[in-house]
Amino acid sequence: MRCLVTLLGSILSLVAFGAAVAQEKPAAHSSSLQSFVHGAPDKPSTPWTLAAGGRIYDTWWDALDSKRPRETNPAYPSTGKRTGSNTWRCVECHGWDYKGKDGVYGKDQPMGDRYTGIVGIRGAQRIPPAAIVKLLRAAPHNYTPEMIPDDAMVRLAAFVRSGQHDADKYIDRKTGKARGDVNRGAGFYQTVCAACHGLDGRALNWGTKDEPGFVGTEAKALPWEVLHKMRNSHPGAAMINMRALSMKDAVDTLAYAQTLPEK
């Protein structure tokens, strides 16, 4: 009975924290939650390392609980439409499908409003991790150790080298529909994801009352981003990820998530 109470308390803590993340200023973590979200295992596994690197690729300051840059990145191209902090995120130039201008961030593509004209990172899978670290420290990236410490940079390099997936194999670029087994994905979602997001995907809302951002909303509108977060988690949130499971497991879950209510 005591174990059950502890488990239920943990789930409620995760739900409460997830709701806080949806707000502009997240609530502070408890010490144990802080360790899970921003700490590292004594002996990091490969799945943990790749997922941690994926969160840094997403939003490194939230992933690392570090200072958020305020000014626009001097290297951010004039062809882009972003300003301020977001211009320091890897994903802003290289994309949720890691293909940059040649993927969904391309002109006349589903996420063309994020177009910068910069190539993706798919080719970096052929580069040794140490060389990737060197590239990220140098211009035009200019990520200093104060921004991304050496140990975190190693995780980011590991993700770039070994953690990417070819999104076009799993998501139809024209329709945004996941190429997964909905019935199989239901099993993963209903037994894992629903603990925080609810059985209908509406327990947490990233949007507003009039323009909600539920699981179903996001999975349909931004499937490339959702698949990345499913495999790596959302930076700064106590959210599970599916990195240790197969790619099929994640894609099937995404396919099911796309059947959930949008409002």
C-alpha positions as CSV (number, residue, x, y, z in Angstrom):
1,M,0.0,0.0,0.0
2,R,2.8,2.4,0.9
3,C,4.4,1.8,-2.5
4,L,1.1,2.5,-4.3
5,V,0.7,5.8,-2.3
6,T,4.3,6.8,-3.2
7,L,3.7,6.0,-6.9
8,L,0.5,8.0,-7.0
9,G,2.3,10.9,-5.3
10,S,5.0,10.8,-7.9
11,I,2.5,10.8,-10.8
12,L,0.6,13.8,-9.3
13,S,3.9,15.6,-8.9
14,L,4.7,15.0,-12.6
15,V,1.3,16.2,-13.6
16,A,1.6,19.4,-11.5
17,F,5.0,20.1,-12.9
18,G,3.9,19.6,-16.5
19,A,1.1,22.1,-15.9
20,A,3.7,24.6,-14.6
21,V,5.9,24.1,-17.7
22,A,3.0,25.2,-19.8
23,Q,3.1,28.6,-18.0
24,E,5.4,31.4,-19.0
25,K,7.5,31.0,-15.8
26,P,7.8,27.4,-14.6
27,A,7.6,26.6,-10.9
28,A,10.9,25.6,-9.2
29,H,11.6,21.9,-9.0
30,S,11.9,20.0,-5.8
31,S,15.4,18.7,-5.2
32,S,14.6,15.2,-6.3
33,L,12.8,16.5,-9.4
34,Q,15.7,18.8,-10.2
35,S,18.0,15.9,-10.3
36,F,15.8,13.9,-12.7
37,V,15.3,16.9,-15.0
38,H,18.7,18.5,-15.0
39,G,21.0,16.0,-13.4
40,A,23.0,13.0,-14.9
41,P,23.3,9.4,-13.9
42,D,26.6,8.2,-12.4
43,K,26.9,5.9,-15.4
44,P,24.9,7.4,-18.3
45,S,23.5,4.9,-20.7
46,T,23.5,5.5,-24.5
47,P,19.7,6.2,-24.6
48,W,20.0,8.7,-21.7
49,T,22.9,10.4,-23.4
50,L,21.2,10.7,-26.8
51,A,17.9,12.0,-25.2
52,A,19.8,14.5,-23.1
53,G,21.6,15.7,-26.2
54,G,18.3,16.0,-28.0
55,R,17.0,18.3,-25.3
56,I,20.0,20.5,-25.6
57,Y,19.4,20.7,-29.4
58,D,15.8,21.8,-28.6
59,T,16.4,24.5,-26.0
60,W,19.7,24.2,-24.3
61,W,19.2,26.7,-21.5
62,D,16.0,24.9,-20.3
63,A,17.7,21.6,-20.7
64,L,20.7,22.7,-18.6
65,D,18.9,25.0,-16.2
66,S,21.3,27.8,-17.3
67,K,21.1,31.5,-18.1
68,R,18.8,32.2,-21.1
69,P,20.4,34.5,-23.7
70,R,18.3,37.6,-24.4
71,E,19.9,39.2,-27.4
72,T,19.6,37.9,-31.0
73,N,22.4,35.6,-32.1
74,P,24.8,37.6,-34.3
75,A,25.1,34.6,-36.6
76,Y,21.4,34.2,-37.1
77,P,20.7,34.9,-40.8
78,S,18.8,38.0,-42.0
79,T,16.6,35.6,-44.0
80,G,15.1,34.3,-40.7
81,K,12.1,35.8,-38.9
82,R,13.1,35.1,-35.3
83,T,14.7,37.4,-32.8
84,G,16.0,37.1,-29.3
85,S,16.6,33.9,-27.4
86,N,15.1,31.5,-29.9
87,T,17.8,32.4,-32.4
88,W,20.3,30.6,-30.1
89,R,18.5,27.3,-30.4
90,C,20.0,24.6,-32.7
91,V,16.5,23.7,-33.9
92,E,15.7,27.2,-35.1
93,C,18.1,26.8,-38.0
94,H,18.5,23.0,-38.5
95,G,14.9,22.0,-38.0
96,W,12.8,19.4,-36.1
97,D,13.6,17.0,-38.9
98,Y,17.3,18.0,-38.9
99,K,17.2,18.9,-42.6
100,G,17.2,22.6,-42.4
101,K,16.3,24.3,-45.7
102,D,16.0,21.0,-47.3
103,G,13.3,19.7,-45.0
104,V,10.1,21.0,-43.4
105,Y,11.8,24.4,-42.8
106,G,12.3,24.9,-46.5
107,K,10.4,27.5,-48.5
108,D,6.9,26.4,-49.4
109,Q,7.2,23.6,-46.9
110,P,4.9,22.9,-43.9
111,M,7.1,24.9,-41.5
112,G,8.4,27.4,-44.0
113,D,7.9,30.3,-41.6
114,R,11.1,29.0,-39.9
115,Y,13.1,29.2,-43.1
116,T,16.7,30.5,-42.7
117,G,18.4,29.1,-45.7
118,I,20.7,27.0,-43.5
119,V,21.4,23.4,-44.2
120,G,20.5,20.6,-41.8
121,I,22.7,18.4,-39.6
122,R,22.1,15.1,-41.4
123,G,25.6,15.1,-42.9
124,A,27.2,15.5,-39.5
125,Q,26.4,11.8,-38.8
126,R,29.7,11.1,-40.6
127,I,31.8,13.4,-38.4
128,P,33.5,12.1,-35.3
129,P,32.0,13.5,-32.0
130,A,35.2,15.4,-31.1
131,A,35.1,17.2,-34.4
132,I,31.4,18.1,-33.9
133,V,32.3,19.6,-30.5
134,K,35.0,21.7,-32.2
135,L,32.5,22.9,-34.8
136,L,30.0,23.9,-32.1
137,R,32.6,25.9,-30.1
138,A,33.8,27.8,-33.2
139,A,32.1,30.4,-35.4
140,P,29.3,30.7,-36.4
141,H,27.9,28.6,-33.6
142,N,30.0,30.1,-30.8
143,Y,28.6,28.1,-28.0
144,T,30.9,28.9,-25.0
145,P,31.5,26.6,-22.0
146,E,29.5,29.1,-20.0
147,M,26.5,28.4,-22.3
148,I,26.9,24.7,-22.8
149,P,29.5,23.1,-20.4
150,D,31.9,20.5,-21.8
151,D,30.0,17.4,-20.5
152,A,26.7,18.7,-22.0
153,M,28.5,19.5,-25.3
154,V,29.6,15.9,-25.5
155,R,25.9,14.8,-25.2
156,L,24.9,17.3,-27.9
157,A,27.6,16.0,-30.2
158,A,26.4,12.4,-29.5
159,F,22.9,13.3,-30.4
160,V,24.0,15.0,-33.6
161,R,26.2,12.0,-34.5
162,S,23.9,9.1,-33.5
163,G,20.5,10.4,-32.3
164,Q,18.8,11.7,-35.4
165,H,16.1,10.0,-37.4
166,D,15.0,10.5,-41.0
167,A,11.6,12.1,-40.4
168,D,10.5,11.7,-44.0
169,K,10.4,7.9,-43.4
170,Y,8.0,8.3,-40.5
171,I,5.9,11.3,-41.3
172,D,4.4,12.2,-44.7
173,R,5.7,15.7,-45.4
174,K,2.7,16.9,-47.3
175,T,0.0,15.8,-45.0
176,G,1.9,15.6,-41.7
177,K,0.4,12.2,-41.0
178,A,2.5,9.7,-39.1
179,R,3.2,6.4,-40.8
180,G,2.4,4.3,-37.8
181,D,0.1,1.7,-36.5
182,V,-2.7,3.5,-34.6
183,N,-3.9,0.5,-32.7
184,R,-0.5,-0.5,-31.6
185,G,0.3,3.1,-30.6
186,A,-2.8,3.2,-28.4
187,G,-1.2,0.7,-26.1
188,F,1.8,2.9,-25.5
189,Y,-0.1,6.1,-25.1
190,Q,-2.8,4.7,-22.8
191,T,-0.4,3.0,-20.4
192,V,2.5,5.5,-20.4
193,C,1.7,9.0,-21.8
194,A,-1.8,9.2,-20.4
195,A,-0.4,9.3,-16.8
196,C,0.3,13.0,-17.3
197,H,-1.5,14.0,-20.5
198,G,-4.8,12.2,-19.8
199,L,-6.5,9.5,-21.8
200,D,-7.9,12.1,-24.2
201,G,-4.7,14.1,-24.3
202,R,-6.3,17.2,-22.8
203,A,-5.0,17.1,-19.2
204,L,-2.3,19.7,-20.1
205,N,-2.8,22.7,-22.3
206,W,0.1,24.6,-23.8
207,G,-2.2,27.1,-25.5
208,T,-5.1,29.1,-24.3
209,K,-8.8,28.4,-23.6
210,D,-9.8,29.6,-27.1
211,E,-6.7,28.2,-28.9
212,P,-5.7,25.1,-27.0
213,G,-2.5,23.2,-27.4
214,F,-3.3,19.6,-26.4
215,V,-1.5,16.4,-27.4
216,G,-3.9,15.9,-30.3
217,T,-3.5,19.6,-31.4
218,E,0.2,19.5,-31.4
219,A,0.6,16.0,-32.9
220,K,-1.4,17.0,-35.9
221,A,0.0,20.5,-36.4
222,L,3.6,19.9,-35.5
223,P,4.3,16.1,-35.8
224,W,8.0,16.6,-36.5
225,E,8.4,18.5,-33.2
226,V,6.3,16.1,-31.3
227,L,8.2,13.1,-32.5
228,H,11.5,14.7,-31.4
229,K,10.1,15.4,-28.0
230,M,8.6,12.0,-27.6
231,R,12.1,10.5,-28.2
232,N,14.0,13.1,-26.1
233,S,11.5,14.7,-23.7
234,H,10.7,18.4,-23.4
235,P,13.6,20.5,-22.0
236,G,13.0,21.5,-18.4
237,A,10.0,19.2,-17.8
238,A,9.8,16.0,-15.9
239,M,8.6,14.1,-18.9
240,I,9.4,10.5,-19.9
241,N,10.9,9.8,-23.3
242,M,10.9,6.8,-25.6
243,R,14.6,6.8,-26.5
244,A,15.2,3.4,-25.1
245,L,12.3,2.0,-27.1
246,S,12.2,1.3,-30.8
247,M,11.6,4.0,-33.5
248,K,8.4,2.0,-34.4
249,D,7.1,2.3,-30.9
250,A,7.5,6.1,-31.0
251,V,6.0,6.5,-34.5
252,D,3.0,4.2,-33.6
253,T,2.4,6.3,-30.5
254,L,2.5,9.5,-32.6
255,A,0.0,8.0,-35.0
256,Y,-2.4,7.4,-32.1
257,A,-1.8,10.8,-30.7
258,Q,-3.0,12.3,-34.0
259,T,-6.4,10.7,-33.3
260,L,-6.9,12.6,-30.1
261,P,-9.1,15.7,-29.7
262,E,-7.7,19.0,-30.9
263,K,-10.0,21.1,-28.7
